[in-house]
Amino acid sequence: MGPNFANLVAESFDQILGSASGNLGIMLRMLGVLQSIASLTTSPGRRRVLCEQVQRIAELAERTLASPHDRELCERRLAHVRAAIEHEQPTKE
């Protein structure tokens, strides 16, 4: 049996997150990817995993973004991503 969704997300994001300290561009890009993934699943378990990853980015941003402007940009993106995780339906192909 292969890795589960939570493991795949962790493998995809953990190392990047470890290097994203103070880097707004990386954080915003990660949030964009998480929002895209959220748009492709309705699974509550998968959405929970995405929400946990978003929370980790939020905590890193709070600790390491020095600029109030950068923090505000990140907070706005965080709000959009959280809304997408809570409300968006998957796209149909």
N, CA, C and O atoms as a CHARMM CRD file, in Angstrom:
* protein
*
  372
    1    1 MET  N      0.84600  -1.18300   0.00000 PROA 1      0.00000
    2    1 MET  CA     0.00000   0.00000   0.00000 PROA 1      0.00000
    3    1 MET  C      0.89200   1.24600   0.00000 PROA 1      0.00000
    4    1 MET  O      1.89100   1.30100   0.71700 PROA 1      0.00000
    5    2 GLY  N      0.52900   2.22900  -0.79600 PROA 2      0.00000
    6    2 GLY  CA     1.31100   3.45200  -0.92400 PROA 2      0.00000
    7    2 GLY  C      1.01400   4.43700   0.19200 PROA 2      0.00000
    8    2 GLY  O      0.23400   4.14700   1.09900 PROA 2      0.00000
    9    3 PRO  N      1.63400   5.59100   0.12000 PROA 3      0.00000
   10    3 PRO  CA     1.42500   6.61400   1.14800 PROA 3      0.00000
   11    3 PRO  C      0.00700   7.17900   1.09000 PROA 3      0.00000
   12    3 PRO  O     -0.62300   7.19700   0.03300 PROA 3      0.00000
   13    4 ASN  N     -0.47700   7.63400   2.22600 PROA 4      0.00000
   14    4 ASN  CA    -1.80200   8.23900   2.25400 PROA 4      0.00000
   15    4 ASN  C     -1.70500   9.73500   1.94700 PROA 4      0.00000
   16    4 ASN  O     -0.61000  10.28300   1.81600 PROA 4      0.00000
   17    5 PHE  N     -2.85100  10.37700   1.83500 PROA 5      0.00000
   18    5 PHE  CA    -2.91300  11.79000   1.45700 PROA 5      0.00000
   19    5 PHE  C     -2.12500  12.66500   2.43600 PROA 5      0.00000
   20    5 PHE  O     -1.37700  13.54500   2.01200 PROA 5      0.00000
   21    6 ALA  N     -2.28700  12.42900   3.72800 PROA 6      0.00000
   22    6 ALA  CA    -1.58000  13.22600   4.73400 PROA 6      0.00000
   23    6 ALA  C     -0.07000  13.10200   4.57200 PROA 6      0.00000
   24    6 ALA  O      0.65200  14.09300   4.68700 PROA 6      0.00000
   25    7 ASN  N      0.40100  11.90700   4.31000 PROA 7      0.00000
   26    7 ASN  CA     1.84300  11.72000   4.11000 PROA 7      0.00000
   27    7 ASN  C      2.33000  12.42300   2.84800 PROA 7      0.00000
   28    7 ASN  O      3.40700  13.01800   2.84000 PROA 7      0.00000
   29    8 LEU  N      1.53700  12.35300   1.78400 PROA 8      0.00000
   30    8 LEU  CA     1.92200  13.02500   0.54400 PROA 8      0.00000
   31    8 LEU  C      1.99600  14.54000   0.72900 PROA 8      0.00000
   32    8 LEU  O      2.92100  15.18700   0.23900 PROA 8      0.00000
   33    9 VAL  N      1.02500  15.09500   1.43100 PROA 9      0.00000
   34    9 VAL  CA     1.03700  16.54100   1.69400 PROA 9      0.00000
   35    9 VAL  C      2.24400  16.90400   2.55200 PROA 9      0.00000
   36    9 VAL  O      2.93800  17.87900   2.26500 PROA 9      0.00000
   37   10 ALA  N      2.49500  16.13700   3.59000 PROA 10     0.00000
   38   10 ALA  CA     3.65000  16.41000   4.45900 PROA 10     0.00000
   39   10 ALA  C      4.95000  16.33300   3.67300 PROA 10     0.00000
   40   10 ALA  O      5.80500  17.20900   3.80100 PROA 10     0.00000
   41   11 GLU  N      5.10700  15.29600   2.86400 PROA 11     0.00000
   42   11 GLU  CA     6.32800  15.16000   2.06500 PROA 11     0.00000
   43   11 GLU  C      6.47600  16.30500   1.07500 PROA 11     0.00000
   44   11 GLU  O      7.59500  16.71900   0.77100 PROA 11     0.00000
   45   12 SER  N      5.37500  16.81400   0.57400 PROA 12     0.00000
   46   12 SER  CA     5.40900  17.89100  -0.40300 PROA 12     0.00000
   47   12 SER  C      5.70900  19.25100   0.21800 PROA 12     0.00000
   48   12 SER  O      6.34200  20.09400  -0.41900 PROA 12     0.00000
   49   13 PHE  N      5.26600  19.47200   1.44000 PROA 13     0.00000
   50   13 PHE  CA     5.33900  20.81100   2.00900 PROA 13     0.00000
   51   13 PHE  C      6.29900  20.99100   3.18000 PROA 13     0.00000
   52   13 PHE  O      6.79900  22.09900   3.37600 PROA 13     0.00000
   53   14 ASP  N      6.57400  19.97600   3.94900 PROA 14     0.00000
   54   14 ASP  CA     7.34900  20.15100   5.17400 PROA 14     0.00000
   55   14 ASP  C      8.73800  20.73600   4.93900 PROA 14     0.00000
   56   14 ASP  O      9.14000  21.67100   5.63300 PROA 14     0.00000
   57   15 GLN  N      9.45700  20.21000   3.99100 PROA 15     0.00000
   58   15 GLN  CA    10.81300  20.69900   3.76100 PROA 15     0.00000
   59   15 GLN  C     10.80200  22.13600   3.23700 PROA 15     0.00000
   60   15 GLN  O     11.64500  22.94700   3.62000 PROA 15     0.00000
   61   16 ILE  N      9.85100  22.44300   2.36800 PROA 16     0.00000
   62   16 ILE  CA     9.73100  23.81700   1.86200 PROA 16     0.00000
   63   16 ILE  C      9.38600  24.75000   3.01000 PROA 16     0.00000
   64   16 ILE  O      9.97100  25.82600   3.14100 PROA 16     0.00000
   65   17 LEU  N      8.44000  24.34200   3.84000 PROA 17     0.00000
   66   17 LEU  CA     8.04000  25.16700   4.97700 PROA 17     0.00000
   67   17 LEU  C      9.22400  25.43000   5.89900 PROA 17     0.00000
   68   17 LEU  O      9.35400  26.52200   6.45200 PROA 17     0.00000
   69   18 GLY  N     10.07900  24.44000   6.06400 PROA 18     0.00000
   70   18 GLY  CA    11.26000  24.60900   6.90000 PROA 18     0.00000
   71   18 GLY  C     12.22400  25.65800   6.37300 PROA 18     0.00000
   72   18 GLY  O     13.03000  26.19800   7.13200 PROA 18     0.00000
   73   19 SER  N     12.14900  25.95100   5.08900 PROA 19     0.00000
   74   19 SER  CA    13.02900  26.94300   4.47800 PROA 19     0.00000
   75   19 SER  C     12.31500  28.25900   4.17200 PROA 19     0.00000
   76   19 SER  O     12.91600  29.16800   3.59800 PROA 19     0.00000
   77   20 ALA  N     11.05200  28.37000   4.54500 PROA 20     0.00000
   78   20 ALA  CA    10.25100  29.53400   4.17000 PROA 20     0.00000
   79   20 ALA  C     10.26400  30.65200   5.20200 PROA 20     0.00000
   80   20 ALA  O      9.60000  31.67000   5.01000 PROA 20     0.00000
   81   21 SER  N     10.98800  30.48700   6.26800 PROA 21     0.00000
   82   21 SER  CA    11.00400  31.47300   7.34000 PROA 21     0.00000
   83   21 SER  C     11.27800  32.88200   6.80100 PROA 21     0.00000
   84   21 SER  O     12.31300  33.13800   6.18600 PROA 21     0.00000
   85   22 GLY  N     10.32300  33.79000   7.04700 PROA 22     0.00000
   86   22 GLY  CA    10.48000  35.18200   6.64400 PROA 22     0.00000
   87   22 GLY  C     10.30300  35.44600   5.16700 PROA 22     0.00000
   88   22 GLY  O     10.48000  36.58400   4.73100 PROA 22     0.00000
   89   23 ASN  N      9.95800  34.43600   4.37200 PROA 23     0.00000
   90   23 ASN  CA     9.85500  34.59100   2.92100 PROA 23     0.00000
   91   23 ASN  C      8.38600  34.58500   2.49600 PROA 23     0.00000
   92   23 ASN  O      7.77300  33.52900   2.33700 PROA 23     0.00000
   93   24 LEU  N      7.84400  35.77700   2.31900 PROA 24     0.00000
   94   24 LEU  CA     6.44100  35.92600   1.95500 PROA 24     0.00000
   95   24 LEU  C      6.13100  35.23800   0.63700 PROA 24     0.00000
   96   24 LEU  O      5.09000  34.59200   0.52200 PROA 24     0.00000
   97   25 GLY  N      6.99300  35.35400  -0.35300 PROA 25     0.00000
   98   25 GLY  CA     6.74800  34.76100  -1.65900 PROA 25     0.00000
   99   25 GLY  C      6.53000  33.26100  -1.58100 PROA 25     0.00000
  100   25 GLY  O      5.61700  32.72900  -2.21300 PROA 25     0.00000
  101   26 ILE  N      7.35900  32.58100  -0.81100 PROA 26     0.00000
  102   26 ILE  CA     7.21400  31.12800  -0.67100 PROA 26     0.00000
  103   26 ILE  C      5.91100  30.79900   0.04500 PROA 26     0.00000
  104   26 ILE  O      5.19500  29.88200  -0.35700 PROA 26     0.00000
  105   27 MET  N      5.60800  31.53200   1.08800 PROA 27     0.00000
  106   27 MET  CA     4.37600  31.25800   1.82800 PROA 27     0.00000
  107   27 MET  C      3.14800  31.45300   0.95300 PROA 27     0.00000
  108   27 MET  O      2.23200  30.63100   0.97700 PROA 27     0.00000
  109   28 LEU  N      3.12100  32.53800   0.17900 PROA 28     0.00000
  110   28 LEU  CA     1.97700  32.79300  -0.68700 PROA 28     0.00000
  111   28 LEU  C      1.83500  31.72200  -1.75700 PROA 28     0.00000
  112   28 LEU  O      0.72300  31.30700  -2.08100 PROA 28     0.00000
  113   29 ARG  N      2.95200  31.27600  -2.30300 PROA 29     0.00000
  114   29 ARG  CA     2.90500  30.22500  -3.32500 PROA 29     0.00000
  115   29 ARG  C      2.38500  28.91900  -2.72900 PROA 29     0.00000
  116   29 ARG  O      1.57300  28.23300  -3.35000 PROA 29     0.00000
  117   30 MET  N      2.84400  28.57500  -1.53900 PROA 30     0.00000
  118   30 MET  CA     2.36300  27.36100  -0.88600 PROA 30     0.00000
  119   30 MET  C      0.85900  27.45100  -0.63600 PROA 30     0.00000
  120   30 MET  O      0.13000  26.48100  -0.84800 PROA 30     0.00000
  121   31 LEU  N      0.40200  28.60600  -0.18900 PROA 31     0.00000
  122   31 LEU  CA    -1.03100  28.78400   0.06000 PROA 31     0.00000
  123   31 LEU  C     -1.83000  28.65500  -1.23700 PROA 31     0.00000
  124   31 LEU  O     -2.92300  28.09000  -1.24000 PROA 31     0.00000
  125   32 GLY  N     -1.29100  29.17200  -2.32700 PROA 32     0.00000
  126   32 GLY  CA    -1.96300  29.04000  -3.61500 PROA 32     0.00000
  127   32 GLY  C     -2.10200  27.58500  -4.04400 PROA 32     0.00000
  128   32 GLY  O     -3.13900  27.17900  -4.56700 PROA 32     0.00000
  129   33 VAL  N     -1.06100  26.81400  -3.82000 PROA 33     0.00000
  130   33 VAL  CA    -1.10400  25.39100  -4.16300 PROA 33     0.00000
  131   33 VAL  C     -2.12800  24.66500  -3.28300 PROA 33     0.00000
  132   33 VAL  O     -2.89100  23.83300  -3.77200 PROA 33     0.00000
  133   34 LEU  N     -2.14000  24.97800  -2.00900 PROA 34     0.00000
  134   34 LEU  CA    -3.11600  24.34300  -1.10600 PROA 34     0.00000
  135   34 LEU  C     -4.54200  24.70200  -1.50900 PROA 34     0.00000
  136   34 LEU  O     -5.44000  23.86600  -1.41800 PROA 34     0.00000
  137   35 GLN  N     -4.75500  25.93200  -1.95100 PROA 35     0.00000
  138   35 GLN  CA    -6.07700  26.34500  -2.41300 PROA 35     0.00000
  139   35 GLN  C     -6.46200  25.56100  -3.67500 PROA 35     0.00000
  140   35 GLN  O     -7.60900  25.13700  -3.81800 PROA 35     0.00000
  141   36 SER  N     -5.51900  25.37300  -4.57200 PROA 36     0.00000
  142   36 SER  CA    -5.79400  24.58400  -5.78400 PROA 36     0.00000
  143   36 SER  C     -6.15100  23.14900  -5.44400 PROA 36     0.00000
  144   36 SER  O     -7.08300  22.58500  -6.01700 PROA 36     0.00000
  145   37 ILE  N     -5.41900  22.55900  -4.51800 PROA 37     0.00000
  146   37 ILE  CA    -5.71500  21.18200  -4.10800 PROA 37     0.00000
  147   37 ILE  C     -7.10500  21.12000  -3.47500 PROA 37     0.00000
  148   37 ILE  O     -7.86500  20.18600  -3.73200 PROA 37     0.00000
  149   38 ALA  N     -7.43200  22.10800  -2.65300 PROA 38     0.00000
  150   38 ALA  CA    -8.74400  22.13400  -1.99700 PROA 38     0.00000
  151   38 ALA  C     -9.87100  22.17700  -3.01700 PROA 38     0.00000
  152   38 ALA  O    -10.94300  21.61800  -2.78600 PROA 38     0.00000
  153   39 SER  N     -9.63300  22.83900  -4.14200 PROA 39     0.00000
  154   39 SER  CA   -10.68300  22.93900  -5.15700 PROA 39     0.00000
  155   39 SER  C    -10.94200  21.60700  -5.85500 PROA 39     0.00000
  156   39 SER  O    -11.90900  21.47700  -6.60600 PROA 39     0.00000
  157   40 LEU  N    -10.08800  20.62500  -5.61400 PROA 40     0.00000
  158   40 LEU  CA   -10.21100  19.33400  -6.28300 PROA 40     0.00000
  159   40 LEU  C    -10.71400  18.20900  -5.39300 PROA 40     0.00000
  160   40 LEU  O    -10.80500  17.06400  -5.83500 PROA 40     0.00000
  161   41 THR  N    -11.04200  18.52400  -4.14000 PROA 41     0.00000
  162   41 THR  CA   -11.51000  17.45800  -3.23500 PROA 41     0.00000
  163   41 THR  C    -12.66400  17.93900  -2.37600 PROA 41     0.00000
  164   41 THR  O    -12.72100  19.09800  -1.96500 PROA 41     0.00000
  165   42 THR  N    -13.58200  17.01900  -2.11500 PROA 42     0.00000
  166   42 THR  CA   -14.65900  17.27900  -1.16100 PROA 42     0.00000
  167   42 THR  C    -14.48300  16.43300   0.09500 PROA 42     0.00000
  168   42 THR  O    -15.28700  16.52700   1.02200 PROA 42     0.00000
  169   43 SER  N    -13.45100  15.61900   0.13100 PROA 43     0.00000
  170   43 SER  CA   -13.21300  14.73000   1.26400 PROA 43     0.00000
  171   43 SER  C    -12.93800  15.53600   2.53500 PROA 43     0.00000
  172   43 SER  O    -11.97600  16.30200   2.57900 PROA 43     0.00000
  173   44 PRO  N    -13.76200  15.37300   3.56200 PROA 44     0.00000
  174   44 PRO  CA   -13.51700  16.09200   4.81700 PROA 44     0.00000
  175   44 PRO  C    -12.14000  15.77900   5.41300 PROA 44     0.00000
  176   44 PRO  O    -11.48000  16.66900   5.94900 PROA 44     0.00000
  177   45 GLY  N    -11.71100  14.53500   5.32200 PROA 45     0.00000
  178   45 GLY  CA   -10.40500  14.17100   5.85700 PROA 45     0.00000
  179   45 GLY  C     -9.27500  14.87000   5.12600 PROA 45     0.00000
  180   45 GLY  O     -8.33200  15.35300   5.75300 PROA 45     0.00000
  181   46 ARG  N     -9.36200  14.92500   3.82600 PROA 46     0.00000
  182   46 ARG  CA    -8.32900  15.61100   3.03900 PROA 46     0.00000
  183   46 ARG  C     -8.36000  17.11300   3.28400 PROA 46     0.00000
  184   46 ARG  O     -7.31400  17.75600   3.36600 PROA 46     0.00000
  185   47 ARG  N     -9.55100  17.66400   3.39900 PROA 47     0.00000
  186   47 ARG  CA    -9.65400  19.10000   3.68500 PROA 47     0.00000
  187   47 ARG  C     -9.07500  19.42000   5.07300 PROA 47     0.00000
  188   47 ARG  O     -8.49000  20.48400   5.27200 PROA 47     0.00000
  189   48 ARG  N     -9.23800  18.51700   6.00800 PROA 48     0.00000
  190   48 ARG  CA    -8.65600  18.69600   7.34700 PROA 48     0.00000
  191   48 ARG  C     -7.13100  18.72400   7.25900 PROA 48     0.00000
  192   48 ARG  O     -6.48500  19.54900   7.90400 PROA 48     0.00000
  193   49 VAL  N     -6.55800  17.82700   6.46500 PROA 49     0.00000
  194   49 VAL  CA    -5.10000  17.79200   6.26700 PROA 49     0.00000
  195   49 VAL  C     -4.63100  19.11700   5.65900 PROA 49     0.00000
  196   49 VAL  O     -3.62100  19.67500   6.08800 PROA 49     0.00000
  197   50 LEU  N     -5.35600  19.61300   4.67000 PROA 50     0.00000
  198   50 LEU  CA    -4.99100  20.88600   4.04600 PROA 50     0.00000
  199   50 LEU  C     -5.08400  22.03000   5.05400 PROA 50     0.00000
  200   50 LEU  O     -4.22800  22.91400   5.08400 PROA 50     0.00000
  201   51 CYS  N     -6.12600  22.00300   5.87200 PROA 51     0.00000
  202   51 CYS  CA    -6.30900  23.04100   6.89100 PROA 51     0.00000
  203   51 CYS  C     -5.15200  23.03900   7.89500 PROA 51     0.00000
  204   51 CYS  O     -4.68800  24.09900   8.31600 PROA 51     0.00000
  205   52 GLU  N     -4.69700  21.86400   8.26800 PROA 52     0.00000
  206   52 GLU  CA    -3.55600  21.77100   9.19300 PROA 52     0.00000
  207   52 GLU  C     -2.30300  22.36500   8.56700 PROA 52     0.00000
  208   52 GLU  O     -1.53200  23.04500   9.24400 PROA 52     0.00000
  209   53 GLN  N     -2.09900  22.11300   7.28700 PROA 53     0.00000
  210   53 GLN  CA    -0.92100  22.66600   6.61300 PROA 53     0.00000
  211   53 GLN  C     -1.02100  24.19100   6.51800 PROA 53     0.00000
  212   53 GLN  O     -0.02200  24.89200   6.67900 PROA 53     0.00000
  213   54 VAL  N     -2.22300  24.70000   6.25600 PROA 54     0.00000
  214   54 VAL  CA    -2.44900  26.14600   6.21600 PROA 54     0.00000
  215   54 VAL  C     -2.15000  26.75500   7.58300 PROA 54     0.00000
  216   54 VAL  O     -1.55000  27.82700   7.67100 PROA 54     0.00000
  217   55 GLN  N     -2.56100  26.08200   8.63500 PROA 55     0.00000
  218   55 GLN  CA    -2.29900  26.58700   9.98400 PROA 55     0.00000
  219   55 GLN  C     -0.80000  26.66400  10.27600 PROA 55     0.00000
  220   55 GLN  O     -0.33500  27.60400  10.92100 PROA 55     0.00000
  221   56 ARG  N     -0.06900  25.69600   9.81000 PROA 56     0.00000
  222   56 ARG  CA     1.38300  25.71700  10.00500 PROA 56     0.00000
  223   56 ARG  C      2.01000  26.91400   9.29400 PROA 56     0.00000
  224   56 ARG  O      2.92000  27.54900   9.82600 PROA 56     0.00000
  225   57 ILE  N      1.52600  27.21800   8.10100 PROA 57     0.00000
  226   57 ILE  CA     2.03000  28.38400   7.36700 PROA 57     0.00000
  227   57 ILE  C      1.64700  29.66200   8.11100 PROA 57     0.00000
  228   57 ILE  O      2.45600  30.58400   8.21500 PROA 57     0.00000
  229   58 ALA  N      0.42600  29.72000   8.62400 PROA 58     0.00000
  230   58 ALA  CA    -0.02800  30.89500   9.37200 PROA 58     0.00000
  231   58 ALA  C      0.85500  31.13600  10.59400 PROA 58     0.00000
  232   58 ALA  O      1.23400  32.27100  10.88200 PROA 58     0.00000
  233   59 GLU  N      1.17600  30.06900  11.30000 PROA 59     0.00000
  234   59 GLU  CA     2.03300  30.20200  12.48500 PROA 59     0.00000
  235   59 GLU  C      3.43400  30.67500  12.10500 PROA 59     0.00000
  236   59 GLU  O      4.01100  31.52000  12.79000 PROA 59     0.00000
  237   60 LEU  N      3.97700  30.14000  11.02500 PROA 60     0.00000
  238   60 LEU  CA     5.29600  30.57100  10.57100 PROA 60     0.00000
  239   60 LEU  C      5.27400  32.04100  10.16700 PROA 60     0.00000
  240   60 LEU  O      6.19300  32.79200  10.49300 PROA 60     0.00000
  241   61 ALA  N      4.23700  32.44500   9.46700 PROA 61     0.00000
  242   61 ALA  CA     4.12000  33.84300   9.05000 PROA 61     0.00000
  243   61 ALA  C      4.06200  34.76100  10.25800 PROA 61     0.00000
  244   61 ALA  O      4.72800  35.79500  10.29400 PROA 61     0.00000
  245   62 GLU  N      3.27400  34.38400  11.23400 PROA 62     0.00000
  246   62 GLU  CA     3.14500  35.20500  12.44000 PROA 62     0.00000
  247   62 GLU  C      4.48200  35.36800  13.16100 PROA 62     0.00000
  248   62 GLU  O      4.79600  36.44200  13.67500 PROA 62     0.00000
  249   63 ARG  N      5.26000  34.29100  13.19100 PROA 63     0.00000
  250   63 ARG  CA     6.55500  34.32900  13.88400 PROA 63     0.00000
  251   63 ARG  C      7.65200  35.02600  13.09600 PROA 63     0.00000
  252   63 ARG  O      8.55300  35.61600  13.69100 PROA 63     0.00000
  253   64 THR  N      7.59400  34.97200  11.75200 PROA 64     0.00000
  254   64 THR  CA     8.79500  35.35700  10.99600 PROA 64     0.00000
  255   64 THR  C      8.64000  36.51200  10.01700 PROA 64     0.00000
  256   64 THR  O      9.64700  37.02300   9.52700 PROA 64     0.00000
  257   65 LEU  N      7.42600  36.93900   9.71600 PROA 65     0.00000
  258   65 LEU  CA     7.27600  38.07000   8.80000 PROA 65     0.00000
  259   65 LEU  C      7.38200  39.36800   9.59300 PROA 65     0.00000
  260   65 LEU  O      6.53800  39.66300  10.44000 PROA 65     0.00000
  261   66 ALA  N      8.41400  40.12900   9.31200 PROA 66     0.00000
  262   66 ALA  CA     8.68200  41.34800  10.07700 PROA 66     0.00000
  263   66 ALA  C      7.83000  42.52700   9.62000 PROA 66     0.00000
  264   66 ALA  O      7.44100  43.35900  10.44000 PROA 66     0.00000
  265   67 SER  N      7.54100  42.60800   8.35400 PROA 67     0.00000
  266   67 SER  CA     6.82500  43.74800   7.79000 PROA 67     0.00000
  267   67 SER  C      5.32100  43.64100   8.03100 PROA 67     0.00000
  268   67 SER  O      4.71800  42.61000   7.73500 PROA 67     0.00000
  269   68 PRO  N      4.71200  44.69900   8.56700 PROA 68     0.00000
  270   68 PRO  CA     3.25400  44.70100   8.72100 PROA 68     0.00000
  271   68 PRO  C      2.54900  44.52000   7.36500 PROA 68     0.00000
  272   68 PRO  O      1.51700  43.85400   7.28900 PROA 68     0.00000
  273   69 HSD  N      3.09200  45.09800   6.32200 PROA 69     0.00000
  274   69 HSD  CA     2.52400  44.95300   4.98500 PROA 69     0.00000
  275   69 HSD  C      2.53700  43.48600   4.54600 PROA 69     0.00000
  276   69 HSD  O      1.54000  42.98100   4.03100 PROA 69     0.00000
  277   70 ASP  N      3.65600  42.81200   4.74800 PROA 70     0.00000
  278   70 ASP  CA     3.75700  41.40100   4.39100 PROA 70     0.00000
  279   70 ASP  C      2.79000  40.54900   5.20700 PROA 70     0.00000
  280   70 ASP  O      2.15600  39.63800   4.67500 PROA 70     0.00000
  281   71 ARG  N      2.68100  40.84700   6.50000 PROA 71     0.00000
  282   71 ARG  CA     1.75300  40.10100   7.34900 PROA 71     0.00000
  283   71 ARG  C      0.31200  40.29000   6.87800 PROA 71     0.00000
  284   71 ARG  O     -0.47200  39.34000   6.87300 PROA 71     0.00000
  285   72 GLU  N     -0.03500  41.51200   6.48300 PROA 72     0.00000
  286   72 GLU  CA    -1.38300  41.78600   5.99500 PROA 72     0.00000
  287   72 GLU  C     -1.66300  41.02200   4.69200 PROA 72     0.00000
  288   72 GLU  O     -2.73300  40.43400   4.53500 PROA 72     0.00000
  289   73 LEU  N     -0.71200  41.03200   3.77100 PROA 73     0.00000
  290   73 LEU  CA    -0.87800  40.26800   2.52800 PROA 73     0.00000
  291   73 LEU  C     -1.08400  38.79000   2.81600 PROA 73     0.00000
  292   73 LEU  O     -1.94600  38.14400   2.22000 PROA 73     0.00000
  293   74 CYS  N     -0.29600  38.27000   3.72000 PROA 74     0.00000
  294   74 CYS  CA    -0.39500  36.86100   4.07000 PROA 74     0.00000
  295   74 CYS  C     -1.73400  36.56100   4.73200 PROA 74     0.00000
  296   74 CYS  O     -2.35300  35.54000   4.43400 PROA 74     0.00000
  297   75 GLU  N     -2.18400  37.42700   5.61700 PROA 75     0.00000
  298   75 GLU  CA    -3.47500  37.22700   6.29600 PROA 75     0.00000
  299   75 GLU  C     -4.62200  37.21700   5.29000 PROA 75     0.00000
  300   75 GLU  O     -5.55000  36.41900   5.41900 PROA 75     0.00000
  301   76 ARG  N     -4.56800  38.09000   4.29700 PROA 76     0.00000
  302   76 ARG  CA    -5.61300  38.10600   3.27300 PROA 76     0.00000
  303   76 ARG  C     -5.63300  36.79800   2.49200 PROA 76     0.00000
  304   76 ARG  O     -6.69700  36.22900   2.24900 PROA 76     0.00000
  305   77 ARG  N     -4.44700  36.32200   2.09800 PROA 77     0.00000
  306   77 ARG  CA    -4.37900  35.05900   1.36000 PROA 77     0.00000
  307   77 ARG  C     -4.83900  33.90700   2.23900 PROA 77     0.00000
  308   77 ARG  O     -5.55000  33.01600   1.77300 PROA 77     0.00000
  309   78 LEU  N     -4.43900  33.91800   3.50800 PROA 78     0.00000
  310   78 LEU  CA    -4.87400  32.87300   4.42800 PROA 78     0.00000
  311   78 LEU  C     -6.40000  32.82100   4.50300 PROA 78     0.00000
  312   78 LEU  O     -6.98100  31.73600   4.50900 PROA 78     0.00000
  313   79 ALA  N     -7.04400  33.97100   4.56100 PROA 79     0.00000
  314   79 ALA  CA    -8.50800  34.01800   4.63000 PROA 79     0.00000
  315   79 ALA  C     -9.12700  33.39800   3.37700 PROA 79     0.00000
  316   79 ALA  O    -10.10600  32.65700   3.46700 PROA 79     0.00000
  317   80 HSD  N     -8.55700  33.70200   2.21100 PROA 80     0.00000
  318   80 HSD  CA    -9.08100  33.14000   0.95100 PROA 80     0.00000
  319   80 HSD  C     -8.91000  31.62000   0.91700 PROA 80     0.00000
  320   80 HSD  O     -9.81600  30.89400   0.50600 PROA 80     0.00000
  321   81 VAL  N     -7.76000  31.15700   1.34500 PROA 81     0.00000
  322   81 VAL  CA    -7.49500  29.71900   1.31400 PROA 81     0.00000
  323   81 VAL  C     -8.39200  28.99700   2.30500 PROA 81     0.00000
  324   81 VAL  O     -8.95400  27.95000   1.98300 PROA 81     0.00000
  325   82 ARG  N     -8.53200  29.53600   3.48700 PROA 82     0.00000
  326   82 ARG  CA    -9.41100  28.90500   4.47700 PROA 82     0.00000
  327   82 ARG  C    -10.84900  28.84200   3.97200 PROA 82     0.00000
  328   82 ARG  O    -11.53800  27.84100   4.17200 PROA 82     0.00000
  329   83 ALA  N    -11.30000  29.90500   3.32200 PROA 83     0.00000
  330   83 ALA  CA   -12.65700  29.90100   2.76000 PROA 83     0.00000
  331   83 ALA  C    -12.78400  28.83400   1.68100 PROA 83     0.00000
  332   83 ALA  O    -13.80500  28.15100   1.59800 PROA 83     0.00000
  333   84 ALA  N    -11.76900  28.69000   0.86700 PROA 84     0.00000
  334   84 ALA  CA   -11.79900  27.67300  -0.19400 PROA 84     0.00000
  335   84 ALA  C    -11.84100  26.27400   0.39700 PROA 84     0.00000
  336   84 ALA  O    -12.55600  25.40700  -0.10500 PROA 84     0.00000
  337   85 ILE  N    -11.09100  26.05400   1.44300 PROA 85     0.00000
  338   85 ILE  CA   -11.08000  24.73200   2.07600 PROA 85     0.00000
  339   85 ILE  C    -12.43500  24.42600   2.69200 PROA 85     0.00000
  340   85 ILE  O    -12.88200  23.27900   2.65900 PROA 85     0.00000
  341   86 GLU  N    -13.09000  25.42600   3.24800 PROA 86     0.00000
  342   86 GLU  CA   -14.36800  25.21000   3.90900 PROA 86     0.00000
  343   86 GLU  C    -15.54300  25.13200   2.94600 PROA 86     0.00000
  344   86 GLU  O    -16.52200  24.44500   3.23400 PROA 86     0.00000
  345   87 HSD  N    -15.47000  25.82900   1.79300 PROA 87     0.00000
  346   87 HSD  CA   -16.67700  26.00700   0.97700 PROA 87     0.00000
  347   87 HSD  C    -16.59000  25.54700  -0.47200 PROA 87     0.00000
  348   87 HSD  O    -17.62900  25.23900  -1.05500 PROA 87     0.00000
  349   88 GLU  N    -15.45000  25.48500  -1.06600 PROA 88     0.00000
  350   88 GLU  CA   -15.36400  25.21200  -2.49600 PROA 88     0.00000
  351   88 GLU  C    -15.71200  23.78000  -2.83200 PROA 88     0.00000
  352   88 GLU  O    -15.39100  22.85400  -2.08800 PROA 88     0.00000
  353   89 GLN  N    -16.36100  23.61600  -3.93900 PROA 89     0.00000
  354   89 GLN  CA   -16.65300  22.29300  -4.48100 PROA 89     0.00000
  355   89 GLN  C    -15.59100  21.96500  -5.52000 PROA 89     0.00000
  356   89 GLN  O    -15.01700  22.87400  -6.11900 PROA 89     0.00000
  357   90 PRO  N    -15.32200  20.69700  -5.74200 PROA 90     0.00000
  358   90 PRO  CA   -14.31400  20.33700  -6.72100 PROA 90     0.00000
  359   90 PRO  C    -14.74100  20.72400  -8.12900 PROA 90     0.00000
  360   90 PRO  O    -15.92800  20.72900  -8.45300 PROA 90     0.00000
  361   91 THR  N    -13.76800  21.04400  -8.95200 PROA 91     0.00000
  362   91 THR  CA   -14.05400  21.37400 -10.34800 PROA 91     0.00000
  363   91 THR  C    -14.32500  20.10200 -11.11600 PROA 91     0.00000
  364   91 THR  O    -13.81600  19.03500 -10.77400 PROA 91     0.00000
  365   92 LYS  N    -15.12700  20.21900 -12.15300 PROA 92     0.00000
  366   92 LYS  CA   -15.42900  19.05500 -12.99300 PROA 92     0.00000
  367   92 LYS  C    -14.59600  19.14000 -14.25300 PROA 92     0.00000
  368   92 LYS  O    -14.42400  20.20800 -14.84000 PROA 92     0.00000
  369   93 GLU  N    -14.08500  17.99300 -14.65200 PROA 93     0.00000
  370   93 GLU  CA   -13.26200  17.94400 -15.86500 PROA 93     0.00000
  371   93 GLU  C    -13.98400  17.20200 -16.94200 PROA 93     0.00000
  372   93 GLU  O    -13.45900  17.05000 -18.04500 PROA 93     0.00000
